[in-house]
Structures are given as C-alpha cells and as structure tokens.
Amino acid sequence: MHPVFSGYIYPNEYELHWGLLIVIYPYLTGLVAGAFILASLNRTFNVKVLEPVYRLALLTALSFLIVAPLPLFSHLGHPERALEMLWTPHIGSAMAMFGFVYAWYLLMVLLLEIWFDYRKDIVIYSQEKKGVAKYFYRILTLGATDISEEALRFDDRAGKFITIIGIPSAFLLHGYVGFIFGSVKANPWWSSVLMPIVFLFSAIVSGIAMVFLLHMITDMFRWKTPNMACLNKLAEFLLYAMLIDFSLEMLDFIHRLYESEESIHILGDLIQNRLFLSLIISQIVVGTLTPILGIIVARFGNLPDEMRRMMYFLSTILVQVGIFSTRWNVVVGGQLFSKSLRGLTMYKVQVLGLEGILMCIFLLVLPFIILYTFIKILPPWPHAETK
Amino acid sequence: MIKESTSMTRREFLEICLKSFPLFVFFPTFWIDELLAFDAETYDPTKHNYAMGIDIDKCIGCGRCVAACKIENDVPKEQEYFRTWVERYVVSTDGETQVDSPNGGIDGFPVLNSDETILKSFFVPKLCNHCSNPPCVQVCPVGATFKSRDGVVLIDEKYCVGCRYCIQACPYGARYMHPEKHVADKCTMCYHRITKGKLPACVEVCPTKARIFGELGQQSSPILRFLRFNDTRTLKSELNTKPKIFYAGADGEVR
C-alpha cells in the first residue's frame, strides 16, 4: 500500500508536516544573520579591508529578511490567524517569539543601521535628483537633512552603537531558529543542545559566502576588478567559519555515535537509506570539504588572481549548495523516520502548489529581486564609483 | 401600578397555563434533553482528573475502538488520520520485534502464519496520552492547544493557526493535521461525552474491557482499581511527559 515506507511508522506519520517551505525558512534567516555579522566585522571590529562589502552585506541581509517570514506564512493552515502569535502569544512557546525577534531585528537593527549609514547619501540624492525621485529621497530622509560634520559624526556613532546591539541580535535570530528544532525532545535527530550553535555558525558561513558571491557578481557586471585584499580577507573569514561549523557538526555526530542511545539504529538507517545523497554527498563532500579545500588552495596557493577569483566563485556557490542541504537534512531529515523508531517515512516534493518547487524557487529568487531594487535606490558602492 | 405588573391572579395563571399547553405538546424532545442536561451547566472541571488504563492482555485487536472513534468524532476516513489506533507486536524467539497496524487496526489484523519462531504477540491500543507535562501545549505559539482543568489536552480549532509545531513535538504520533479544517486534531477523550458522565466511545464499545476509563481523584473510580491491581507503565516516560494513559502488561518494546 505504501511501498516507499519501510518498517513500522505511526499511522499519523504518513503525512510529512514540514516540507520545502520550512527548509527555506532557516536558509533565509541564516543568510540574514551571516550577512549582518559580516557587515559588523567591518564596523565594530574595524576590519577596514572589508569596507567594499559593508553596505552590500547590509542590503543583502535586509532583502533576505523581508522574504524570510513568507515561507512561514504560506505554510500555515490558517495564515489569516498568523498575527495571533503577536497579539496573544503563548509565552512558553519558542515559535511564538518569532514575531518579536523578527520585528526587533528588522526595525531596531537593520533598518536603523542602514538609515544612519545612508542618511548622508539620501540627503544628497534628495538635493541632486529630479522629479519623483527627489521627493522619494526626501521622504527617506525622514526630515533629517542636516549633513554637517557634527550630524555625520552622530550618524557614525549611532551606526556603531546599533551594530554592537546588532551582533547579539543576529546571534539571537539564528540561534533562536536552531532552538525551535533543538528543543523538540520528541525528535532525536533534532533534540540537541548544539543545534542553535551549529545553526549559528552555518548561518555565518552561508551569509559570508553569499555576500562574497554577490560582491564578485556585482563587480563583474560593473566591469570593476575586484579588490583582491578584500576577497582574500573574505575567504579567510569564510574558511574559519566553515572549519568551526564543520567541527561542531562532527562533534554532534561523534557524540551521538558514542552515546549510542536507543535512536542510534534508526538514525543510522536514516543516513544510509534516506539522507546519503543530501547529507554525505551534497552537504559534506560537495558543500563542505570541496569548498574548504578550494578556498585553502585559492587563498594560500601560489595562483594568479584570475584563477583565485574563479576558485572563490565556485567555492562560494558550493557552500550555498552545502548549507541548503544542511537545512534540508535537518528539517526534512528529522521527519523521515518514525517516532516509533521502527521505520522510515518518505517525502515527495511537489512541483506546483504552495509547498511546491516552483513556489520555493520564487521565494529563493525574490530576495535577489528585492536586493536589485535596493541597490538601484541605495547604491552600496563608494561615492566615487557611483558617479 | 407596580403591584399590578408584577403579581398575577390565580385565574390569570391558569389561563396562561392553558394557553401554553400546545407548546408543551409539540415541544421537540431534544429540547427537553437540552433542558435536562442541566448538569453540563453545573459541571465543575476542577473536580475531575481523567485518565485511562489499557489492559494489554485483554485487547484482542478487533479494532472496534478505532471504528467507534472515527464515527463518534468525525475523524477523516482516510488511513492517515487516527485519534486512536491499535498496533500489533510480534516478538520472535531471537528477540526481534515486528510491529504493524494496517489501517490503524480498524478492520482487525491479518492472521499470522503459525510459526515456531514467534515467541509472543500482543495488541497495543494507542491514543493521545493526555500528558500532565504536555510538550504539544508547551510549543503551541498561540495557546490553541491547552490542558483543561480536568486534565484533558484539548485543541481550540477556532484558534489554531495550523503551524504543526505541536505535531512535531508529540512523541507519540497522536496528532494529525485535519485535511478539511486545516488545524491540528487528536483524541479529546470524547470530551463532549465524559463531561456528561458518559464513557469515551472507544471505552464504551470495547468488547473485552481492555480500556478502563476513570478519574484519578476518586477512590471508587475503575481506573484506581486498575492501577492498584496491575503493574502499569506509561510510554516514553524518559521524556518526562507524565502521560495519563497507563498500560498494564505492555512489553518494554512498546513505545
């Protein structure tokens, strides 16, 4: 009757409850948190060489953050009741905090930081531009048109202060997403105290890789030769984050294997029969080990810049494949075995419909469209380049 | 004037009675039922603490409980949705355990081939464990699933947002997403019946009295007798969910 299911599963488990949309959700929030942390490296920790990607990282974070709640809304059985989570939250629920964490991060961190950072530019645009654009930028100034030395110093100080608040907020945002999964004690694949930390570091990896990639692509389309010092620094940070992330995941894996609890047999079956392609091949070999090797060779090998850039480019794409697989393996993987620990279930991906592949592609492309719009409105390049 | 409007003469009273007589004659009986169900109005949930016992040795796997539950609670007929179901465990002499539950056991079970390698087999009815420390209630973002004061875990279907977090959090697979209502659904212990002093449908129809329903706080309750005279255990007790479905004679393999 259900030939694709093996062993015994509880009757209510034939339907898999969190599908592709919920895979996309942690992937998007991870990119937000990672991109912001990258931006803060420049601002708070004064890594001056990363200056060229600072604004791009902020805009990337904002674009992905805007799309992040969409998969959640589309997934709800009653989307019209979604705001009940804000009006009448159940305080004890990890999920109920999403709205507050999200609102805090969007309103108090990202929008404010971007506004303070761009305020001078916005004021200048509102004076230079003509027609509708002039009024549009004038509205964006929110009436604060003072660009005297003193006012700009205040902007800088405010921006720095927000970044300092922003780092723990970014940690909170994605650590929190990890907690949603890690705190489900009914599910041995999810239930791990390391989950929020693994999520956080994988977020940093994905965010840095995404901004890295976007930086190279935008430079390519603007016919600019990328700043190699900046790229090399990005590669270093990406490498460090990947090494930490991979070590944490291996620690989790070895810990489970060594403890060898009741669930170890079914989890072993899960990896061998259901997740071999997405975990061993896609996440570990293609998405982690290959790019780590690629970045090490490109960064520390004696290669011409052109070759180096190409290797960085390919590696950052592979990292995205790896991190998406990680999300898939956590979210879908955690539902591919029965809580009776006696059988494996199945997930059939649909093409059409709210949970379908087309919808997911749309949700993954949408942030780039939004980012393109943002870049047009608020060019993230240094002033000289824009002109 | 005031006296006139509030008092009634004997003659007036008899007149009104006579005039309203046809109303009583044609009064639909279900209305009377409603009126007599005055108890429901005075039902005090704080005075109850419901629980259920399952006597594994008595269950014959006939699946009547599953069928009764589906009918009583309008559970979707498809075989992916159950508020209660029955599992069959077959333990072989080499210690291997096979479990099955074809269509939730609603039509009974296929006959086992007589085989000397079978050590034992038994049936295990399953349902929501109505935990005292329910993980589903903890994770619900809007509080749509809650523990009632009489110890039953319920879902407010007019409030559930359908995020399915509770389904993920339930270690027993007791919850499903209702395909038409798009909210989480599960066993309510037939709350509409028990608050009127009736038994849950599954308990009512069980031909062997394998399901024992009662109240933990009442000395005369069958559940206390069941707990007193049987070695019982709860499922997945290591998760500290504190279930209120107690199993007698359940092998350690049951989870």
HADDOCK unambig.tbl for C-alpha pairs under 7 A between the chains (distance, minus, plus):
assign (segid A and resid 8 and name CA) (segid B and resid 99 and name CA) 5.93 0.50 0.50
assign (segid A and resid 8 and name CA) (segid B and resid 100 and name CA) 6.10 0.50 0.50
assign (segid A and resid 10 and name CA) (segid B and resid 173 and name CA) 6.05 0.50 0.50
assign (segid A and resid 11 and name CA) (segid B and resid 80 and name CA) 5.60 0.50 0.50
assign (segid A and resid 11 and name CA) (segid B and resid 81 and name CA) 6.87 0.50 0.50
assign (segid A and resid 11 and name CA) (segid B and resid 82 and name CA) 6.95 0.50 0.50
assign (segid A and resid 11 and name CA) (segid B and resid 104 and name CA) 6.23 0.50 0.50
assign (segid A and resid 12 and name CA) (segid B and resid 80 and name CA) 5.20 0.50 0.50
assign (segid A and resid 12 and name CA) (segid B and resid 81 and name CA) 5.47 0.50 0.50
assign (segid A and resid 12 and name CA) (segid B and resid 82 and name CA) 6.39 0.50 0.50
assign (segid A and resid 12 and name CA) (segid B and resid 173 and name CA) 6.07 0.50 0.50
assign (segid A and resid 12 and name CA) (segid B and resid 174 and name CA) 6.92 0.50 0.50
assign (segid A and resid 12 and name CA) (segid B and resid 175 and name CA) 6.74 0.50 0.50
assign (segid A and resid 12 and name CA) (segid B and resid 176 and name CA) 5.74 0.50 0.50
assign (segid A and resid 13 and name CA) (segid B and resid 173 and name CA) 6.66 0.50 0.50
assign (segid A and resid 14 and name CA) (segid B and resid 80 and name CA) 5.93 0.50 0.50
assign (segid A and resid 17 and name CA) (segid B and resid 164 and name CA) 6.72 0.50 0.50
assign (segid A and resid 76 and name CA) (segid B and resid 161 and name CA) 6.29 0.50 0.50
assign (segid A and resid 76 and name CA) (segid B and resid 162 and name CA) 5.12 0.50 0.50
assign (segid A and resid 76 and name CA) (segid B and resid 163 and name CA) 5.01 0.50 0.50
assign (segid A and resid 77 and name CA) (segid B and resid 161 and name CA) 6.00 0.50 0.50
assign (segid A and resid 77 and name CA) (segid B and resid 162 and name CA) 4.09 0.50 0.50
assign (segid A and resid 77 and name CA) (segid B and resid 163 and name CA) 6.47 0.50 0.50
assign (segid A and resid 77 and name CA) (segid B and resid 182 and name CA) 4.82 0.50 0.50
assign (segid A and resid 77 and name CA) (segid B and resid 183 and name CA) 6.23 0.50 0.50
assign (segid A and resid 78 and name CA) (segid B and resid 161 and name CA) 4.89 0.50 0.50
assign (segid A and resid 78 and name CA) (segid B and resid 162 and name CA) 5.72 0.50 0.50
assign (segid A and resid 78 and name CA) (segid B and resid 182 and name CA) 6.86 0.50 0.50
assign (segid A and resid 79 and name CA) (segid B and resid 161 and name CA) 6.76 0.50 0.50
assign (segid A and resid 81 and name CA) (segid B and resid 161 and name CA) 5.56 0.50 0.50
assign (segid A and resid 82 and name CA) (segid B and resid 161 and name CA) 6.28 0.50 0.50
assign (segid A and resid 84 and name CA) (segid B and resid 142 and name CA) 6.36 0.50 0.50
assign (segid A and resid 85 and name CA) (segid B and resid 141 and name CA) 6.01 0.50 0.50
assign (segid A and resid 85 and name CA) (segid B and resid 142 and name CA) 5.37 0.50 0.50
assign (segid A and resid 88 and name CA) (segid B and resid 142 and name CA) 6.17 0.50 0.50
assign (segid A and resid 89 and name CA) (segid B and resid 141 and name CA) 5.97 0.50 0.50
assign (segid A and resid 89 and name CA) (segid B and resid 142 and name CA) 4.94 0.50 0.50
assign (segid A and resid 90 and name CA) (segid B and resid 140 and name CA) 6.87 0.50 0.50
assign (segid A and resid 90 and name CA) (segid B and resid 141 and name CA) 5.15 0.50 0.50
assign (segid A and resid 90 and name CA) (segid B and resid 142 and name CA) 4.89 0.50 0.50
assign (segid A and resid 90 and name CA) (segid B and resid 143 and name CA) 5.14 0.50 0.50
assign (segid A and resid 92 and name CA) (segid B and resid 138 and name CA) 5.88 0.50 0.50
assign (segid A and resid 92 and name CA) (segid B and resid 139 and name CA) 6.91 0.50 0.50
assign (segid A and resid 93 and name CA) (segid B and resid 138 and name CA) 5.61 0.50 0.50
assign (segid A and resid 93 and name CA) (segid B and resid 139 and name CA) 4.31 0.50 0.50
assign (segid A and resid 93 and name CA) (segid B and resid 140 and name CA) 5.80 0.50 0.50
assign (segid A and resid 93 and name CA) (segid B and resid 141 and name CA) 5.19 0.50 0.50
assign (segid A and resid 94 and name CA) (segid B and resid 139 and name CA) 6.33 0.50 0.50
assign (segid A and resid 95 and name CA) (segid B and resid 139 and name CA) 6.90 0.50 0.50
assign (segid A and resid 95 and name CA) (segid B and resid 141 and name CA) 5.44 0.50 0.50
assign (segid A and resid 96 and name CA) (segid B and resid 141 and name CA) 4.23 0.50 0.50
assign (segid A and resid 96 and name CA) (segid B and resid 142 and name CA) 6.81 0.50 0.50
assign (segid A and resid 184 and name CA) (segid B and resid 169 and name CA) 5.64 0.50 0.50
assign (segid A and resid 186 and name CA) (segid B and resid 169 and name CA) 5.64 0.50 0.50
assign (segid A and resid 186 and name CA) (segid B and resid 170 and name CA) 6.19 0.50 0.50
assign (segid A and resid 186 and name CA) (segid B and resid 171 and name CA) 4.40 0.50 0.50
assign (segid A and resid 339 and name CA) (segid B and resid 171 and name CA) 6.33 0.50 0.50
assign (segid A and resid 339 and name CA) (segid B and resid 172 and name CA) 6.90 0.50 0.50
assign (segid A and resid 339 and name CA) (segid B and resid 173 and name CA) 6.91 0.50 0.50
assign (segid A and resid 340 and name CA) (segid B and resid 255 and name CA) 6.07 0.50 0.50
